Amino acid sequence: MNANMQKLMKISGFFRLLVLMATVIVMVYLGYSFFVNGDIRFGTSHLFHELWQDERASRGVLLGIQSPMFIMLFVGVYWLQKLLSHYQQGQFFGHEAMRCYLWLLWIKVLDFGLEIILHLGTGYYHKQFFEHTSIELTIDFGDITTILLMLLIVYLLKAAKDIEAENREFI
């Protein structure tokens, strides 16, 4: 195996460890914020924070509204770990690595739609307690760009795999 491949494998292992450590740090921070300060600091809107501070709103319902985002975080970390594991083993163009990458792409697309749905759900719940509710749907251009870039990478990875297979047949 050449030196560049081994370097990529080591870098993949490093990033795999880095993702795990970052996830643990984020979970400790979120747990501390929730259990010590009684606050949620996970990608929520101003309507959510207003409801969280209002005693009429059910915190269980609010946590239920945010739970899909927590689930998406864990599912995304799982598939990213699995992808980096394949990369760490030198399986850059294999079927399993591509499957992991496609899962990450679909998770990103689902996360994009889910965020819109959660804002609408929070706005609907907010409307039950407050007279004036202004739902703010922000569509981040960066998310759209990331999804398009991920689609381009899928195309490039498939093309590279085809070229690799063609080169093997040639030799």
N, C-alpha and C positions, 0 to 999 in steps of 0.2 A: 504494500500500500504506500502511495507516495506521501510526501511530507505535508502537502496542502490538505489532503484528505484527513490525515491525522490531526492537523491543526483545527480543521472544522469540527472534528469529533470532540476534541478537547473544549473548544469554545461552546459547543452544544451542551456538554456536561456542565460547564460553568454556568451557562444561562439557565439550565434546568435547576440547579441549586439556587441560583439567584431568584428565580420565580417562586420557588418554595419558600425561601426566606422572606420575600416581599409579601407573599400571601399570609404567612404567619404574623408578620408585623401589622398588616392591615387588619387581620382578625383580632389581634390583641388590642389594637387601637379602638376598633369598633366595639369590642366587648367592654373595654374600660369606659368608653363614652356612654354606653348603654347602662351598665351596672353601677358605675360610680356617679356619673353625672345625670343619668336618666335621659339621655339624649340620643337621637339617631343621627349619624353623620354619613349616610351612604346615599349619595346621588339623589337627594330629594329636592322637591320644589319649595318655593316660599309658602305655597298653600299647605303643603304637608307640615312644615314647621309651625304654621299658624294653628293648624288642627292639633298638632302634638302638644302645644302649650294650652289649648282650650280643654277644660275639664269635662265638657259635654261630649267630646269625641272619644270614641273607644280606641284605646291604644292597641288593643288586639286586632281591630279592623285595620288600623293604620299599619301594623306590622304585617298583616296579611296582604295588604296592598303592596308593600315593599318586598315581600318574600320572593317573588319571582326574580328580582334582581340579585338577591343572595344566591339563589339556586343557579342563575346564569353565571355568576362569578365562579362557583365551585365546578360547574360543568366545563366552563372555559379553561380553568386551571388544569382540570383532569386531562382534557384533550391536548392542551399545550405541553403538559408533562409527557404525555404519550408520544407526541410528535418529536419533542426534543430527545426522548429516549431512543427513538429510531435513528435520529440524526447522530446521536452519541455512538451508536453501534455501526455507523457508516452506511445506513440504509437511507440515502437521500432521495432516491427516485423510485423506491419500492411501492407496491400497492398499499401497504399498511400506512406508510408515511403520507401518501396522497389522501387516503381515507381520513386520517387525522386532520390534515390541512383542510379538507372539505368540511369536516365537522366544525372546525374553527370558523370557516367562512359562513356557514349556516347559522352558527351561534351569533356571529356579528350581525347578520341580517335580522335574525329573530330579536336580538337585543335592541336594534334600531326601532323595530315596530313595537316591541314591548314597552319601550320608554314612552312612546306616544300614547299607548293604551293606559299606562300607569298615570300619566299626567291627566288624561281624561277622567279616569276613575277617581283620582284624588280630587279633581275639580267637582265632580258630581257629588262626592261625599262632603266636600267643603260647602257646597250649595245648600245642604240640609241644615247647616248651622249658622251660616252667615248670609246676610242680605245681598251683599255685593261679592260676586265671585268672578274673577278674571282669569281664565285659563290661558296660560302662556305656553304655546307649543313651539319649542325651539328646535329647529332642524339644523344640526351641526354639519356644516359643509365638510369638515374634517372626517366625520363618520362616513359620508357618502364617498369621499375620496379614498378612504381606507378600504371600503367594500370594493370599489372599482379596482384599486391596486391589487387587492387580494385575488380578484377575478383574473387580472392580467398575470399574476404570478402562477395561478393554476394553469393557465394556458401555456406559459413558458415552461413550467415543470413537465407538462405533458409533452410538449415539443422536444424538450431535452431528453426525455425518456425515449421517445421515438427515434431521435438521432442516435442515442446510445445503442438501442437495439439494432438499428441499421448498420452502425459501425461494427458491432459484434458479428453480424451476418457477413459483412465485407471481409473481415479478417478470417 
